[in-house]
Amino acid sequence: MAQLNVNAIKDLSGVGGFTLSSGGVTANGTLTVTDLVVDGTISGSSGFLIPNPSGNSGKFLTNNGSTTQWGTLNTQTGVRSMQVWTSNGTWSKPSGVRTIMVTVTGGGGGGSGHCESGGAGGTAQRQVDVTNVSSVTVTVGTPGGGTNYSGCGGGGNTSSFGSYCSASGGYGANCRQQHAGGIGGNGSGGSLNIYGGGGNGHGSHHSYGTHAGGVSYWGGSQPSSHNQSNYSHRHQSHAAWGAGGNGSQHGNRGARGREGVVVVHEFFG
């Protein structure tokens, strides 16, 4: 078979055509192709090249400003799930979650036996990008205990979501000032930081309806009752998370506050 060696191929007018070199062909003008069959791969630095479609069914082309690649379309949006902690634990990221909304509330302060009540825990709320986060330590503040006549109620403890945000507990009754309700805790590190409600102070030895504990982000404290001096203490768990403990009457022991809480709403993509 004869071999023809040439350096260039030109059209009939003597312009354009191809320049040939070892292992390459260069078009000297605009190259118009009606039908092109490639038996192999196409590579190079042209912005018109696309990645190999083999094995990428259902994907779409995307780019980062310098390279083009196949991407997966996420059709799931909105809230994926919610997790709630009422005691210490660990948050672990569910599959498909990239953003979370965290709400933390501290424990409530304890009430006293002379109608004074405890302050509620504060609250912080924050949105967190968890694309590169797999788990976070969760701490839930325990409540302050109730006390007898004229005593200082226990202070509620702090709740936190790692180092992202935290909320301090409410003060116990009679602690910052005698015969005064406890002040509320406060949120820290959140996009929204909220004080817990303050507790009520002393009205009279036989007062009723005035010794309710401080209200938290989630609601109010235990029920109270006229002339049923230990009613709140007996129903300590019937209160919203983080609420302050009710005061008691006739020198009986006030109710403890309510435990704090950490709530995480988890969002797709």
Secondary structure, 3 states (H helix, E strand, C coil): CCCCCCCEECCCCCCCCEEEECCEEEECCCCCCCCCCCCCCCCCCCCCCCCCCCCCCCCEEEECCCCEEEECCCCCCCEEEEEEECCCEEEECCCCEEEEEEEEECCCCCCCCCCCCCCCCCEEEEEEECCCCCEEEEECCCCCCCCCCCCCCCCCCCEEECCCEEECCCCCCCCCCCCCCCCCCCEECCCEEECCCCCCCCCCCCCCCCCCCCCECCECCCCCCCCCCCHHHHCCCCCCCCCCCCCCCCCCCCCCCCCCEEEEEEEEC
